[in-house]
Each structure stands twice: as structure tokens, then as C-alpha cells.
Amino acid sequence: MLLQGALATLGLCTSVFAQDVSSYISSEGPIALTGVLNNIGPNGSKAPGADAGVVVASPSTSNPNYFYTWIRDSSLTFQVLIDRLVSGQDTSNQGLIDDFTVAYANIQQVTNPSGSVSSGGLGEPKFYVNETAFDGSWGRPQRDGPALRSTAFITYANYLISKNNQTYVQNTLWPAIKLDLDYVAANWNQTTFDLWEEIQSSSFFTTAVQHKALRLGSALASTLGEDHSTYDTQAGDVLCFLQSYWNPSPGYMTANTGGGRSGKDANTVLASIHTFDPAAACDSVTFQPCSDLALSNLKTYVDSFREIYTVNSGISASAAAAVGRYPEDVYQGGNPWYLALFAVAEQLYDALYVWDQQGSLSISDISLGFFKQFDSGAASGSYASSSAEYTNLTGAIKSFADGFIALNAKYTPSGGGLAEQFSRDDGTPTSAVDLTWSYASALTAFDRRAGSVPGSWGAKGLTTSCGQSKIGESTTTSVTFSVNKTTSLGQAIYLTGSVAALSSWSTSNAVLLSTLDYPVWSTTLNLPSSTAITYKYFVLENGQVTWESDPNNSITTAASGSQTLNDTWH
């Protein structure tokens, strides 16, 4: 086993290395929590003028100016505080959580450039910290915000119900939750700016958190005696669409369906950790952290940064490396992000937790490359926790995970402040100071390392509406659809057809094709094997559908394996 590979760069033996990481967590954990609270109004020391419960992204007001509140960042931040309340780890911030629910329910009602509460305004990404609309130009809409806000609200609602406070949930929280869930159900298949606010297409992170929100929302609606049929139906369709992001060669989730980048992106790692369900084990259909898809994706993502950052010079191929948003990034110089390193560590800690709980780990052909980093002789199969293979692999992976924490520790200044990024050349902290999301990501990574995990959200045993229960089962065939079509700005190509995986001829739930090889638009889907299928492409622009000419396209899917269709627009 290559356990020492992850430690060689730091020149530490295993015990000293683990001790140093533990020491960093002990000192940085309280600093990170204080950093979060300092950025929340009205009493946060670095959030002057922010309303009660409003999260300031960063106190930085120039180069860059982050003195706003983002729905995404704020919801993820309060999700940390709510999860800690639910687990009993920290019950001191419930008053702030109440302030959060009031403030962001109020923000729902604020008319903004994306619209009103009933006409698209819930997709507005950021506001001034006094809860008024930001009316400058921006990447809007961003459709992950309603999903993440409703998820945080629902987690708190379930906690209150467990404390016999269902009346408050029904009368106060549910109306706000329902607004967000209805928005998700109606808009999940529309294009969105990604979480980095740069690409307008479909985003894996957004789709993943939308699916989770709909599942949680359906369960809460059932508890409250509310109709949840729409959430159930749409959740199945979203889960089906989620499968289309998988890129089987070289084995990673394509983060965005447009934008012309490689698609290797922290987006996908963040999606895995923020949809982690310990009860779902290593399920691949929901991209659980220890699934073969998520592990293969993680290796591809991490490796994409090894040769482009100076701070990674001399680091072995099996050791932790500094990572950023995506390898093509140029924002603020295109540097490693603290939250990206914490996210990689967190995914690995999640995986280790599940393997420990189930008493085994499995290696498939898809995940084999990930495991070969730590043991060149690794082979596909299942390994019980009593085996030497299990012990050696999990030990190496734990050290690998700790390596990402150690790198962040190396580039954390003496006071413990976490900026947004650190320099790709020398590790100097850069961009926005005291980034709330950096602090929140530290807290969740530290909690997962300690074995504190979130509750289940219902991912266990889910099957997709595409006709398969797992990606790549023998009952389905992988079909790549490609069509050459030159388009104008604002136009996108969609695919629909005669089976559920092709949205059953629906245009509102159709499959958005990727522009990675523009002017060829493409997507890969798992379709029922040995099945006659008809399908058609259409252009969507400003809500208007323009079909290609008749007749419909038709195929009979293969009994197994994969197919590629190179269609001509007609």
C-alpha cells in the first residue's frame, strides 16, 4: 500500500501528520464558528448594517465587493448551524436560526430584477444586506437558491416538529417552504447560472440540490397533510435528468451542460457532499460520496489541478493537492479555494464513515482508478472491514483526506482567518477576506472527520424514472445523442421522445443538450434496452419551442452496451 505517499510532501510520519491535522482542527474550529457568526446580522462584528439573520458573504467591500447576501451561501451557512442544532452539538444559535427564517422569508417577497415572488423573483441570487433588491447587472437567475433555502427551512421544520411545534411549522415555515418548492418543481428544467455565476446552462450542483429539496419537501408535506404529488413526480424526473451529466470517459460528472469548459469542477464535489445521505450507503444514482461514480469523479477533478498550480510542484500523484473551482479558472488569477480543499476532504470523510458503518468497501471497474492511487495492485471486488485490504485502503484514504486539511492549514494565516482563495504561486491568502462559505466549509469538514453526519433525506433505495435503478445496469443501454446545429445567442437545443428517459414527449421536462463540442449538441442517457423509441430535437428561445421538421427520429436500442447517434437536424 502507498499510505506514505500522501505524507511525503509534508515530510511527516503518519502519527505526527494526524496529530498536526487534529491540532489545526482544534484551533481552527472555534475560529471558523466565530468567523461565521461575525458575518451574520444584526450583531456580527463584521456585518454592520445587516438585518437580523442576514448572512454577509464577506466583509470585503472592494476587489471584490462581497458585502451582499447570496441565497445560496446563506442557506448553506445556516444549514451548518441547523444541522448542529439538530444533532445537539450546538444549541446556542437557535435564535439566529429563527432570525434567518424570518429574514429570508421576507426576501422571498422582495420584487427584484428576476421578477416578483410569483413571476420568477425566487431565482434572484443576491440582495443588499438590508433585504432590499440588488438591481445591478448580474448572472441571473440562479436556481439553486430556492432549493437550498427550502432544504435549510425543512431541516429546521423537522426539528421543530420533533419538539412538538408543528403548529409553528404549519402556519409560519410551510408557506415559505412551499413557495421555494413550487418554484423548483416548475423551473428545474430551465437554464440557470451555475454556482460560480458564470455559465448559463444546466448545472449538476443545481440539479442535485433541487432533487434533494423535492424529496425533503414531499416528506414534510405528507407530515403536514399537504399535497405532495407534484413534488414526487418532479423529483423522479429530476433524478432522471441528473444521470445525464455522467461522462463515462474518463469518468466524471460534467458540471455544466454549456460554457465550453472541460466540466471538471468543484461543483460536482460540492453536490456530492451537500446531498450526502448516510442511509443511502454508496448509491450511485444519487451520487453518494462513496459511490464508484463520485470517487472516479473526485480523482479526475483533483488530478486536473496537479500540473497547473505552482504550490503543487513536487507533490506526488497519490498525495493531496491544492484544488480550485475548475482548471480553466481565471477569476482573481485562478487560484485554489479553501472551500474546495475542505470539500474534497469532506467527501472522503463521508465515504470512510459509510464504509465503517457497513463494514466493507467495494471497488468497481469505474472506481478502480481511484483506489489504485493508494495500491497499484488494487482489484475490483468487495472487501470486508476484517481484511487487510480494507484496513490498508481506508488508512491511506484517511491520510489522503487529512492531506487536504493539512494544505489548508499550511496556507491559513496565523490568526486563522480564511479568505476565499490562496495564491496558486506562493499560497498567500487572496481575494475576499473572511469568506463565510470558507468558514462554513471548514466546520462541516471537521464535523465529518469527527463522525458527525447529517440525517437522512430519503435517498436510500431510490430508482430513476429513466427505467433503471442504477446507472449502467444491464436493463438499460447507454445512448449518446448528437446533432449538429448552429444556434444564436439565447437559443438551446433540447431532446424529447417516447420514453420516460426522454420526458415522454414533454417539452417542459425535456433533456437539455450539452454544447461542449459546439456546434454539435449532445447528451448521453440510459434508455431501456431492446426498445423501439421515437424522438425529436427542438430549439428553445425565450420560452418558445421550434421543432425540427418531420418525421420523428427512431431507433431500437441495443440489448446491452452503448450506442452513438450522429443525427442531422432536419
N, C-alpha and C positions, 0 to 999 in steps of 0.2 A: 504493500500500500504506500501511497505517496503523501501520507499525512504531513510530513515536514515541509512539503512544497509550499504550502500556504504561509509558512512561517519564515522561510529562508530570507525573504527580502528584509524582514524586520530584525533578523538576527537574534531571534528569541527561541528558547526551548518551549515545549508545549505548556508546561506548568506556569512558567513566567509570563508567557503570552496571555494565557487565560486570566492570570492574576491581574495583568495590566489592563485588560479589557474590562474586567469586573471593577477595577478601581476607577476607570473612566466613567463607567455607568453609575457608580455610587456617587461620584462628584457631579456628573453632568445631568443626572436625572432630576434632582431638585432645581438646578439652573434652568433646565428645559421647561419644567412646570411653571416656574416663576416667569420665564420668558413668554409663555402662552398667556398667563393671567395679566401680565403687564400690558398686553396688546388688546385687552377687552375693556370696553367702556362699562360704566362711567368712571370707574376708579383705577383703571390700569394706568400705571405711571408713564407709559409710552403711548397712551391712546387719548390725549387731551381732546375734548370736544366730541368724543364718540358717545353715542347714546348707550343706554344700559343694554348689555348683552350683545352689542355690536363688536365684531372682530375686525381689528385693523390688520391688514395683511403684513405691513411693516411700518415702523415709524419713519422710514426713509421718504423724504418729500422731493428729492431731486436725484436724477441719474442713478436709479429710476425713481419715479414718484409712485409709491405703493400705498399712499395714505388714503386708501379706499377700503371698502368691504366687498369681497367677492363671495358670491353664494357658495361656490364650490369649496374654497379654502375655509370659510367659516363653518360650513356643515361638517367637513372633515375634522376640524379642530374640536367642535363641540361633540362630535361622535366619540372622540377620545375621552372627554370628560364624562359623557353619559355612560360609556362602557365601564369606566372606573367606578361610577356611582352604582351601576347595576351589579358589578362584581363585589361591591363592598370595600374595594381597595381605597376609595377616597370619596367620602360623602359630604365633604365640606363645601362643594361648589353647586349644590342643588339650586340655591338662589340665583346664581348666574345662569344656570340652565333654564330656569323659568324666564329670566330676562331674555335669553336667546329666543325662546319660542315666541314670546310676545313681539320682540323686535322684528323677527323675520316673517312672522305672520303679517305684521304691518307692512313690511316691504313688499309682500305679495300684492298689496293693493295699490302700490305706487305706479301710476302711469309713467311710462318710460319710452325711449326710442324703439323698443321692440313691440310696444303695444300696451294695452290695458290688461287687467287681470283676466279678462275674458277674450282677449284678442292677441295673445302671444307674449304679453309682458312678463310672464313667468320665466321666459327664456333669457331675460336680461342678465348679463353676467356680474355686473358690479354697480355699486351705488356709493354715494358720499356717506361718510360715517355718521351723519345726522339723519340717515334714512331717506334722503331725497335722491331724485334721479340724476344720474350722470348722463349728460346729453352730448358729450363729445363723440367723435368717430371712434369706433371700436369693432372688434370681431364679435359680432352678434348675429343670431342667438347662440347661446351655449347651453345645450340641452341636458348636460349632466347635473346642473344646479338643482332643478326640481327633484330629481331622483335622490340626490344626496341629502337635501334638506328633509324630504319626506322620510328617508331612512333614519336620520337622526331623531326626528319627531316621533316616529313609530317606536324606535327603541326606548325612548323615554315614556311613551304612552304605555307600552307593555309593562314597564317597571311600575308606573303608577297604578295600573290595573292590578298588579300583583300586591299592591299596598292598599287595595280596596278603594281606589279613587277613580272608578270607571266613569262616574258622572262628569268629572272634570274633563276626562279624555273625550267623552262623547260630545259634550257641549262646547269645549274650547279648542282642543287639539285636532279633533277629527275634521272639522270644516277646513282648516288649513292643510291638513294632510290630503284630504280629498281633492283640493284644488291642484296640488302637485301631481298626485297620481293620475288624475284625469288628463292633465297636460302630457304626462309621459305616455299614457295609453293612446292618446290622439296623435302624438308627434314623434314617436320613437323612430319611425322610418323616414323622417325628414332629415335633410343635411344639417350639420351643426359645425360650429367651430370647435376644434379639439381643445383639450385641457390646457394646451400651451398657447391657445388663442391665435393660431397662425394659419391653420388649414381648415377650409370648409368642405367637408365631405361626410362620410360616416366614420365614427371613431370607436375603436374597440373598447376603450375605457368607458365611454358614454354608454354604449350598448350593454356592457356587463353590469354597470351600476343601475341602469334602467330595469334590467331583468330582475335584479335583486329587489329593487323598490317595489315592483309589481307583485312579487311573491309575498313580501312582507305586508304590503297593503291589502292583498287578498285575505291573508290570515287575520289581520286586525279587523277588517270589515266584517268577516264572519263572526268574530268575537262580539262585535258591537251590533250584530243583527242587520248590517247594511249589505246592499247588493254588491257582490264581488265578481260577477260573471264576466264582465268586460275585462277586469284585471287578469283573470285566469286565462281567457282567450288570448289576450295580447301578450301575456308572459310566455305562452307557448310559441307564439310567432317570433318574439324577440329572441328566445333561446335558439330557435331555428336559425335566425339571421346571424347569431353570434358565431355559429360554426363556420360561416363563410369567410371569416378573417384568416383561417388557418392556411399557412403557406407550407406545404409538406416538404419542399426542398428550398433551403436546407433545414427546415423545421422550426418555424417561428410564427407568431401571430403578427400579421401585418397591421400596424397600429391604426393607419388611416387608409381609406379607400381612394383618396386623392392626394394631390400635393407633390407628386413626382419624387418623393424620397424613398429610401430603401424600406421603410416601415419598421425598422428595428428601433425600438423606442421604449423609454421608461413607462410610457403609457400602459404597456402590457403587464409589466411587473406590478405597477400600482393597481391595475384591475384585479390581478390575482389576489393580492393581499387585502384589498378592500371588499372582495366578495368571498373571503375565506369563511368556510363553514366547517368547523371541526367534525361535525357529524357526517359530512359528505366524504370523508376519507380522501382518497386520491382520485376522485372522479374527474374525468377529462372533459365531459360535456359542459361542466360549469367552470372548467379551467382552474381547479383547485391547486394550491401551491405545490403539492407533491405529485400531481398528475404527470404523466410522461410528456404531455404537450407543454405544460408550464415549465418543466425542468429543461426540456430541449430549447424552449424559447429563451429561458434565462441564460443558458450558455451562449447562444447566438448573440443575445443582447450584450452581455458582458464582454465577450471577445471582440465585439465591434469597436471597442474603445481602447484596446490594448496598445495599438500602434499609433494612436493619434494624439495622446497626451504625453507631454514630457515627463510629468510626475509618475508615469507608468514605466519609464525606462528601467530596464534591468529586472522587472518583476517577472517571475516565471509564469508559464502558461497555465499552471494549476493553482496560482495564488490569486487572492483578491486584487482587484484593480479599481482605480478611480473610474467612475462612470458618470455620464451626464444624461441629458434628455434624449438626444439622438445624435449619431455620429456626424451628421451634416450641420449641426447647430452652429450658428454664428452670433447669437444674441449675447451681448456683453462680452464678446470674444469667444463664446462657445466653450464653456468650462464644465468641470464636474460640479454636480449639485449634491449638497449634503443629503437632501431628502432621497435622492436616487440611491446613494450608497446604503442608507438606512433601509430603503425598500427592499433591496437585494437581500440584505441580512435578514429582514423580517420574513421574506418568503421562505428562506432556508430554515429559519427557526420554526415557522409554521409546519413545514414538511417534517422536521425532526419530531415535533410534538405528535403529529398524526402517526408516524411510524412507531413511536414509542407506545402510543395508545393501542394500536392494533397488533403490536408485537411482531411486525415484519415489514419489509420493503420489497417492492417489485421493480425489476428492470425490464423494459420492453425494448424492441428494436428502435423505437422513437427516442427513448431516454438514454440509450446505451452510451452515446457520446458524452452526455453529462457525467455519467458515472466513471467513464474511462479517464476523466481528468484526474481522478483520485486513485484509480487502479487500472493500469493498462490491460490487466487480464480480466477485467470485469466482463460478465456474460449475462445475457438475458435469463431471467428466472426470478423466482421468489425466494427470499432469504429470511428465515426466522430470526428473531432477536437473540436466540441462543447460539447462533452461528458466528464463526469468526468473521465471515464476510460482512455480516450486518454490523458487528462491533467496529470493524476497521473502517467501513464506509461511513457510518454515521459519525465516528470520531473525526474523520477527515473533513466531512461536510460541516460539522460544528466549528472546526478550526477555520475552514473557508469562510463561513458566515461571520465569525469573530473578526476575520481579517478586514471586512468592510467597515466594521465598527472601529477597528484599530486605525484604519486610514483616516476616518473622520476625526478620530482622537488626535492623530498626528497633525491635522490641519485645523484643529479648533484652537483659537487663541487662548491665552492663559486665563482670561476672565470667563470663558465658557460660552461666549456669545456665538450664535450660529447665524451666519449670513445666508444668502440664497446659494452662493457658489463659492468655490475657491479656485484660484488660478491654475490653469492647465500646465503652466510652466514651472511655478515655484510653490504652489499651494497657499498663497496668500489669500485670505478671505476677500471676496469681491461682490459687487452688485449690492442688492438691498440688504441692509443690516437687520439683525434680529427678526428674521423672517418667521412668522408664526407657524407656517407649514413645516419649516425645518425643525422647530421645537416639537411640534406635534408628532412628526415622524420619528424623532428620537424616542419619545415616550412610548409609542406603540412597538418599536423595535425592542426596546429594553423590556417591556412587559412580555412580549412573546418569548424572549430569551429566558425569562423567569418562569415560563409556563402559564402565564395568564393569557387566556384566549377569549374571544368574543363568543356569544351564544350562537346557536344555530338559527339560520334564516330560512330553512326549508329546502336546501339544495340536495339533500340526500334522496337518491332514487329517482331523480327527475329524468324524464325522457323528452326527446325533442319532437316537435310537430313535423319534422322532416322525414319521419318514418324509420328512424333509428334511435337506439338507446345510447349508443356510444359512437364517437367518430370512428369511422373505418371498420365497423362490424361487417360481417360477411353478407348481411341482408341489404347492404347498400353498395352503390358504385360511385366512386368519385368522378364527377363530370366537370370539366373546365369549359366554360362558355366564353368565346372570344368573338368580338365583332369589330370590324374596322369602321369607325365613324368619326369624321371631323365635326367638331361642335364649336359653338360660340360661347363666350363668357356667360356664365349663369345657367348653362344647359348641362344636364346629366343624363346618362343612359341607364335605364332600368330594364329588368327582365322579369317576366311573369309567365305562368303556364298552368298546366292541367293537374299538377300535383301539389300537395301542401308545401313541399320544399320550395316550390316556385310561386307560393302565395295563392294558389288556386284561382288564377286569373284576376286577382285583386290588383288594382293599380295603387291603392293607398298603402298596401303592405308589400309591394314588390321589392325585388332584390336590386340594390344599387350596385353597379359595376365599378371596378377599380380602374383608375387612369394611370397606373404605374407604367404601362407600356404604350401610352397615348401616341397616336390616335387609335390604338387597339384598346378597347374596353373589355374587361374580363372579370370573371369570378369563378371560384371552384366550390361546388356544392356536393353534398352526399345525397344521391337520389335513390329511390327504390330500384333494386336490381331487376333485370329482365322485365322491364316495364315499358310499354309504349307511352310516349309523352309528347305532347304538343306544347309549343312555347312561342313567345314573340318578344321583341325588344321595343321599347318606346323612349322618346325624349321627353324629359320633364323640364319645364321652364316656367318659373313664376306660377306654379300650381297647374299649368296647362299641359295636358298629355297629347303627344303627337306620335301615333303608332307608325311603325314601318308598314310597308304595303303588304297586302295579302299575297299569297296564302300564309297560314301559320307554318312555322318550322316544326319538324317532327323527328324524333329519334326513338329507337328502342335501346334502353340501357343494357350494358353488358351484364353477364351473370356475376361478375366479380371484377376486381381490379379498378382501372381508371379509363376514362375516355377524354379526348380533347376535341372540341368542336371549333372550327375556324369558319365562322359564318360571314356572309356578305350581307350588308344592310340592303334591303330592297323596298 
